[in-house]
């Protein structure tokens, strides 16, 4: 799959500063840009009893500024108890609500300023274990808990530059129907690491 989002920006003055998307050139106060140009490849292997066993994802973003990896990760599903999965590679950090939502699922095309400030890029290199019960009939089917260890700098640096790692965790309660028109969900996140 894939998609493209183009945009036209107009600033009040030439060379204006921009929070996300880069500053305007010295002699420019308007521009066309490719905000996102994504192509994504997914592979899922199912076991003999039609349960997911392995998943691989490769997604890159191409704009006039270059081509960058967005996702490059693999996931192994535990199918004995159908409770856990293990993910490693370059993938979205399990922090907050909107960080893990794509632009197609969010209420607005851009993430909120808090998310952009706290996590300059939502993806990072690391490993994560997830508790996400499958085929449960009790209240546990509404619980998802991710715990991961990440390099910490995300996509803001070309590689790891120190030995410190970030520990990030999120426990969420999936939407629970209170009635046919009202759903309840909640989540809490934890970050033990540095901000760049």
Protein Blocks (a to p, Z undefined) as FASTA:
>chain_A
ZZddddddddfbehiacfbhpaadfkbcbdcddfbacdddddddddfkopafbdcddddd
ddfkbccdfbdcdddddfklomaccdedjddddehjklmpcfklmmbfbdcfklmmmmmb
fbdcddddddddehiablmlmpccdddddfhlommbgbdfbfbdcdddddddddddfblm
bccdddddddddddZZ
